[in-house]
Amino acid sequence: MKITSISNGRIKRLRSLYKKKYRRIEGAFVLEGVRIIEEACKEDALIEEVFYSDYLLRNQRGKDLLEKLKSKRVDVIEVSDKVLAEVSDTQSPQGILAVVKKVEYDLEDIVNGDENFLLVVDGVQDPGNLGTIIRTADAAGVAGIITTKGTVSLYNQKTIRATMGSLFRLPVYRENDLGNLKKILKDNKVRVIVGDIGGDKYHFDVDYIDSVALIVGNEGKGPRAELIEFADEVIKIPLVGDAESLNVAMATGVIVYEGVRQRLTKN
């Protein structure tokens, strides 16, 4: 039976998952649109239920996705276009929303490993920046990402869209206790490199071959002083033009790919 009212119990639960509090309680989040749900299927994400409307069935790609979801025995619920539009965060959700279970990671498992390249994102507040950083890290083969208190939620809809599916392939762990993060990095003998405009070395003058954690920080303030003080190396990107700084996602890509270059050269 098609759901046509936003007062329906299942729709109320769906709407609640757009709020951080309920995502935390339920251990689930919402995906919007065909492409990101295709990626979730491809990566075998734990899709709990799917809500679709007639809009999805206007093209073959939408029909194929729906059939794929049904073949995975996902709970598929038909709703009206109006209900879907009222619930969705975007103006054009393409006729489909999905509820997906969060994957819980262990910080020790992410940090522990030989020649791991880790990324710590400290206080980045723009969801587009965080999503782009995650996508870049995925492409560069980063082993995992750790976000700190003050960083925008991974499950913000804009963050999810900007990852382009990389959130299903790369472990992302939230650590609000900087003391615990520093202890685990130290205990696992991970060398800490902080990117900061006040760095005393250029990003291409340090070694990224061994187990390394690169820390990047807030768009306006950079990484916290506590993390800069903890660092083994503080680096900067040379700015030879008139711009005072780079966007944090762009800067992260520049530094991460210097690490990729070194590791490829070594091999």
Backbone torsions as a table, in degrees:
resi	resn	phi	psi	omega
1	MET	NA	132.8	-178.7
2	LYS	-73.1	133.5	176.3
3	ILE	-86.0	126.9	-177.1
4	THR	-121.3	2.9	-177.6
5	SER	-125.7	137.1	178.6
6	ILE	-76.5	-7.0	177.0
7	SER	-85.1	-4.7	175.7
8	ASN	-58.7	141.7	-175.9
9	GLY	-58.9	-39.5	-178.7
10	ARG	-69.9	-34.1	178.3
11	ILE	-71.3	-37.2	176.8
12	LYS	-61.1	-42.5	178.8
13	ARG	-65.0	-42.7	178.4
14	LEU	-58.2	-46.0	-179.0
15	ARG	-64.1	-34.8	-178.6
16	SER	-64.1	-27.8	-176.1
17	LEU	-74.4	-2.0	172.2
18	TYR	-82.7	-5.7	178.9
19	LYS	-106.6	135.7	-176.3
20	LYS	-55.1	-40.9	-178.0
21	LYS	-56.4	-46.7	-176.2
22	TYR	-78.3	-30.1	173.4
23	ARG	-61.2	-39.2	179.7
24	ARG	-67.6	-43.7	-179.7
25	ILE	-64.4	-45.4	-174.2
26	GLU	-83.8	-21.0	-175.4
27	GLY	65.2	35.8	-176.6
28	ALA	-146.4	163.3	179.5
29	PHE	-148.5	172.8	-174.1
30	VAL	-109.3	138.8	170.3
31	LEU	-110.5	143.9	179.2
32	GLU	-125.1	129.6	171.8
33	GLY	101.6	158.0	-173.2
34	VAL	-65.6	-50.5	-171.8
35	ARG	-61.5	-47.8	-176.3
36	ILE	-68.0	-32.0	178.2
37	ILE	-74.9	-33.1	171.8
38	GLU	-59.8	-43.5	178.6
39	GLU	-62.9	-40.6	178.6
40	ALA	-61.4	-40.9	177.2
41	CYS	-64.0	-46.2	-177.7
42	LYS	-59.6	-37.4	-177.4
43	GLU	-94.8	10.5	177.8
44	ASP	56.2	40.9	173.3
45	ALA	-63.4	155.8	-177.3
46	LEU	-84.3	83.9	-178.9
47	ILE	-82.2	119.5	-177.6
48	GLU	-82.0	-49.7	-177.8
49	GLU	-156.2	157.3	-177.7
50	VAL	-129.8	137.3	175.4
51	PHE	-114.6	125.5	-178.8
52	TYR	-133.7	157.8	177.0
53	SER	-126.7	176.1	-178.9
54	ASP	-57.0	-28.2	-178.5
55	TYR	-56.5	-35.9	-178.5
56	LEU	-62.5	-31.4	-172.1
57	LEU	-87.4	9.2	-178.9
58	ARG	-78.1	-12.3	177.1
59	ASN	-140.1	161.9	-174.3
60	GLN	-66.3	-34.2	-179.8
61	ARG	-60.3	-42.3	177.7
62	GLY	-65.0	-42.1	178.7
63	LYS	-62.7	-41.9	-179.7
64	ASP	-63.8	-40.6	179.5
65	LEU	-63.4	-42.9	-179.8
66	LEU	-62.2	-41.9	178.5
67	GLU	-64.6	-39.0	178.8
68	LYS	-63.5	-42.0	179.0
69	LEU	-64.3	-41.0	178.3
70	LYS	-64.6	-37.2	-179.7
71	SER	-67.8	-22.7	177.0
72	LYS	-86.8	5.0	-179.7
73	ARG	61.6	34.1	174.1
74	VAL	-77.7	144.1	177.4
75	ASP	-72.0	111.4	-175.0
76	VAL	-108.4	124.7	-175.1
77	ILE	-122.1	128.1	178.2
78	GLU	-87.9	135.0	177.6
79	VAL	-132.9	167.3	178.0
80	SER	-76.6	156.9	176.3
81	ASP	-57.2	-37.4	-177.8
82	LYS	-64.2	-44.6	179.8
83	VAL	-62.8	-45.4	-178.7
84	LEU	-61.9	-41.3	-179.7
85	ALA	-65.7	-36.5	-179.1
86	GLU	-71.7	-32.5	-178.7
87	VAL	-79.8	-38.9	-170.6
88	SER	-63.2	149.9	176.5
89	ASP	-82.6	-23.9	-178.0
90	THR	-103.5	161.7	179.7
91	GLN	-73.5	-27.1	-179.6
92	SER	-132.5	83.4	-179.7
93	PRO	-74.4	3.2	175.7
94	GLN	63.9	21.6	173.8
95	GLY	80.2	16.0	-178.7
96	ILE	-154.6	135.7	173.0
97	LEU	-131.0	149.4	178.5
98	ALA	-134.9	143.5	173.2
99	VAL	-100.9	124.0	-174.1
100	VAL	-123.6	138.5	177.1
101	LYS	-74.5	139.2	174.0
102	LYS	-67.9	148.5	171.8
103	VAL	-99.3	124.3	-179.4
104	GLU	-93.3	127.3	179.5
105	TYR	-109.6	160.3	175.9
106	ASP	-105.0	128.8	-176.6
107	LEU	-60.4	-41.0	179.4
108	GLU	-59.7	-40.2	-179.5
109	ASP	-65.5	-36.1	179.8
110	ILE	-69.8	-41.8	-174.4
111	VAL	-78.7	-36.1	-174.3
112	ASN	-76.8	119.3	178.7
113	GLY	168.0	156.1	179.9
114	ASP	-81.7	130.1	176.7
115	GLU	54.4	38.2	175.7
116	ASN	-70.5	142.8	170.8
117	PHE	-111.8	109.9	-177.3
118	LEU	-110.1	158.0	178.1
119	LEU	-128.8	128.8	175.8
120	VAL	-112.3	123.5	-178.0
121	VAL	-108.2	111.1	-171.9
122	ASP	-108.0	103.9	172.0
123	GLY	73.7	19.7	175.4
124	VAL	-71.3	124.3	-169.8
125	GLN	-105.4	-18.4	-179.1
126	ASP	-85.8	122.1	-177.1
127	PRO	-62.0	-33.3	177.0
128	GLY	-64.8	-38.2	177.2
129	ASN	-65.0	-46.9	-179.6
130	LEU	-62.1	-44.7	-179.9
131	GLY	-61.4	-41.4	178.7
132	THR	-66.5	-39.3	176.9
133	ILE	-61.0	-43.5	179.7
134	ILE	-64.2	-43.5	179.5
135	ARG	-63.0	-43.0	179.1
136	THR	-64.0	-43.6	179.7
137	ALA	-62.3	-39.0	177.4
138	ASP	-61.5	-47.2	-179.5
139	ALA	-63.4	-32.5	-176.0
140	ALA	-87.7	-2.5	178.5
141	GLY	78.5	23.5	175.8
142	VAL	-62.1	140.4	-174.4
143	ALA	-74.4	-29.9	-179.5
144	GLY	-177.6	160.7	179.7
145	ILE	-121.4	138.3	175.1
146	ILE	-118.3	125.0	176.3
147	THR	-106.3	149.0	-176.8
148	THR	-109.7	171.5	177.2
149	LYS	-56.4	134.6	-178.5
150	GLY	98.8	-12.4	176.0
151	THR	-82.4	140.7	179.7
152	VAL	-57.9	151.3	-178.0
153	SER	-64.7	139.1	173.2
154	LEU	-58.7	-29.9	-172.4
155	TYR	-97.4	9.8	167.7
156	ASN	-61.0	137.7	-175.2
157	GLN	-59.3	-37.1	179.3
158	LYS	-68.9	-36.2	176.2
159	THR	-63.1	-48.4	-178.6
160	ILE	-57.2	-46.2	-179.1
161	ARG	-62.4	-40.5	-176.8
162	ALA	-69.6	-24.2	178.4
163	THR	-71.7	-20.7	-179.8
164	MET	54.1	35.2	176.9
165	GLY	97.1	-9.3	-177.0
166	SER	-66.7	-21.9	178.7
167	LEU	-63.8	-18.4	177.8
168	PHE	-86.4	-9.8	-175.7
169	ARG	-111.9	-17.2	-172.5
170	LEU	-122.0	127.0	177.3
171	PRO	-63.8	128.0	176.0
172	VAL	-125.3	124.0	-174.8
173	TYR	-123.3	137.2	178.3
174	ARG	-97.5	122.2	176.7
175	GLU	-125.3	107.7	-177.6
176	ASN	-84.5	-15.0	-177.4
177	ASP	-100.0	102.6	-178.5
178	LEU	-63.6	-32.7	178.4
179	GLY	-62.1	-42.7	178.6
180	ASN	-67.0	-40.9	178.6
181	LEU	-60.4	-47.3	-179.0
182	LYS	-62.6	-40.5	-179.9
183	LYS	-62.4	-45.7	-177.5
184	ILE	-67.1	-40.2	177.1
185	LEU	-62.8	-43.4	-179.6
186	LYS	-66.4	-45.5	-178.4
187	ASP	-61.5	-31.2	-179.2
188	ASN	-94.4	10.1	176.4
189	LYS	55.9	41.4	176.7
190	VAL	-90.1	124.4	177.9
191	ARG	-76.4	134.5	-173.6
192	VAL	-105.9	122.9	177.2
193	ILE	-117.7	124.0	-179.5
194	VAL	-109.0	129.8	174.3
195	GLY	-88.6	121.1	-178.5
196	ASP	-152.6	143.8	-177.1
197	ILE	-61.3	-21.0	178.6
198	GLY	-94.0	14.8	-178.3
199	GLY	-60.6	153.3	-178.1
200	ASP	-99.8	0.2	175.8
201	LYS	-135.0	155.4	173.1
202	TYR	-80.2	156.4	-173.6
203	HIS	-63.9	-22.1	-179.4
204	PHE	-91.9	4.7	-179.0
205	ASP	-103.0	10.5	178.2
206	VAL	-122.8	163.1	-175.2
207	ASP	-97.1	127.0	179.1
208	TYR	-110.5	13.8	-171.4
209	ILE	-75.4	-47.3	-178.6
210	ASP	-74.8	-175.8	178.3
211	SER	-61.1	119.5	-172.8
212	VAL	-134.1	141.8	169.1
213	ALA	-117.7	118.0	175.9
214	LEU	-93.5	125.7	179.4
215	ILE	-107.2	126.1	174.7
216	VAL	-121.2	151.5	-169.8
217	GLY	-126.2	-172.9	-176.6
218	ASN	-49.8	143.8	-175.4
219	GLU	-54.3	-38.9	-176.7
220	GLY	-99.5	-36.4	-172.2
221	LYS	-101.6	-17.6	-174.6
222	GLY	77.5	-170.0	179.6
223	PRO	-66.3	154.3	177.9
224	ARG	-65.8	149.4	-178.5
225	ALA	-56.3	-36.1	-180.0
226	GLU	-58.9	-37.1	-180.0
227	LEU	-79.8	-34.6	176.3
228	ILE	-63.0	-42.1	178.8
229	GLU	-65.9	-30.2	-178.3
230	PHE	-78.0	-19.2	-170.5
231	ALA	-67.1	148.0	170.0
232	ASP	-81.1	-31.9	178.9
233	GLU	-141.0	139.7	172.9
234	VAL	-118.3	121.1	-171.6
235	ILE	-120.1	162.4	175.7
236	LYS	-140.1	160.8	175.4
237	ILE	-97.7	131.1	179.7
238	PRO	-63.6	131.6	177.0
239	LEU	-113.7	105.7	-174.7
240	VAL	-100.7	-7.4	176.1
241	GLY	-97.9	-155.8	-176.0
242	ASP	-92.8	-13.4	179.7
243	ALA	-65.3	140.5	-177.9
244	GLU	-81.4	-22.6	-177.3
245	SER	-162.6	170.7	174.0
246	LEU	-107.1	153.4	169.7
247	ASN	-56.3	141.8	-173.2
248	VAL	-61.9	-35.7	178.7
249	ALA	-68.5	-40.8	177.3
250	MET	-64.3	-45.6	-179.8
251	ALA	-61.2	-41.2	178.6
252	THR	-60.6	-43.2	178.8
253	GLY	-61.2	-41.9	-180.0
254	VAL	-61.1	-46.1	-177.2
255	ILE	-71.1	-45.8	-178.7
256	VAL	-58.4	-40.7	-177.2
257	TYR	-76.5	-16.8	167.6
258	GLU	-68.1	-39.0	175.0
259	GLY	-62.7	-41.0	177.6
260	VAL	-61.7	-45.6	-179.6
261	ARG	-58.0	-45.6	-179.0
262	GLN	-64.3	-40.8	-177.5
263	ARG	-71.1	-36.1	175.9
264	LEU	-67.8	-39.8	178.5
265	THR	-63.6	-39.4	179.3
266	LYS	-62.0	-41.0	-177.3
267	ASN	-79.5	NA	NA
